């Protein structure tokens, strides 16, 4: 009987999605932003800056930006995140 727990093999995650536009890509191709202990991935620095600007602008915007890609696509109803958050007359 051993007192040590054998480590389980795991597959390293190699794909992620942009937190702003929800495009999926390889993690090595995405821009990584570290905020405390968490890593957030973006298509480019512009999306990272937009996300940083709008994530605390309102409760509705924060809720929208925290959604998973499938949930967000349903909530946006065919519109882009830019149209909802940045555009004039947006819903949020």
C-alpha positions in Angstrom: 0.0 0.0 0.0 1.4 3.4 -1.0 0.6 6.7 0.6 1.3 8.7 -2.6 -1.4 9.3 -5.2 -0.3 8.5 -8.7 -0.8 11.6 -11.0 -3.4 11.1 -13.6 -2.3 11.9 -17.2 -4.0 14.9 -18.7 -4.2 16.4 -22.1 -2.9 20.0 -22.2 -5.5 22.4 -23.6 -4.3 23.8 -26.9 -7.3 25.7 -28.2 -9.2 28.6 -26.7 -11.4 31.5 -27.8 -11.2 35.3 -27.9 -13.0 36.8 -24.9 -14.2 39.7 -27.0 -15.3 38.2 -30.4 -15.5 34.5 -29.5 -13.4 33.3 -32.4 -11.7 29.9 -31.7 -8.0 29.5 -32.4 -4.9 27.7 -31.2 -3.7 29.3 -28.0 -0.3 29.9 -29.5 -1.9 32.2 -32.1 -3.9 34.2 -29.5 -2.8 37.3 -27.5 -2.7 36.3 -23.8 -3.6 38.8 -21.0 -2.8 37.8 -17.5 -5.1 39.4 -14.8 -4.0 38.1 -11.4 -4.0 34.3 -11.5 -6.2 34.1 -14.6 -5.2 34.0 -18.3 -7.5 35.6 -20.8 -7.0 35.1 -24.6 -7.8 37.5 -27.4 -7.3 37.8 -31.2 -5.2 40.9 -30.8 -4.4 43.7 -28.4 -7.3 45.8 -29.7 -9.8 43.2 -28.5 -7.9 43.0 -25.1 -8.1 46.8 -24.7 -11.8 46.8 -25.6 -12.6 44.0 -23.2 -10.7 45.8 -20.4 -12.6 49.0 -21.1 -16.1 47.5 -21.2 -15.9 44.6 -18.7 -16.7 46.9 -15.7 -18.7 49.6 -17.5 -22.1 48.1 -16.5 -23.6 45.0 -15.0 -25.2 44.0 -18.3 -21.9 44.4 -20.2 -20.1 42.4 -17.6 -22.7 39.6 -17.7 -22.5 39.5 -21.5 -18.7 39.4 -21.6 -18.6 36.6 -19.1 -20.9 34.3 -21.2 -19.5 31.3 -23.0 -19.5 31.6 -26.9 -22.7 29.6 -27.4 -24.6 31.5 -24.8 -23.3 34.8 -26.1 -24.3 34.0 -29.7 -27.8 33.3 -28.5 -28.0 36.5 -26.4 -26.6 38.7 -29.2 -29.1 37.4 -31.7 -26.9 37.8 -34.8 -25.3 41.1 -33.8 -21.6 41.5 -32.9 -20.3 42.5 -29.5 -19.2 45.8 -31.0 -22.7 46.6 -32.2 -24.1 46.0 -28.8 -21.5 47.6 -26.5 -19.8 50.2 -28.7 -22.4 51.2 -31.2 -24.8 54.1 -30.8 -28.2 53.1 -29.5 -26.9 49.7 -28.3 -29.0 47.5 -26.1 -26.6 47.6 -23.2 
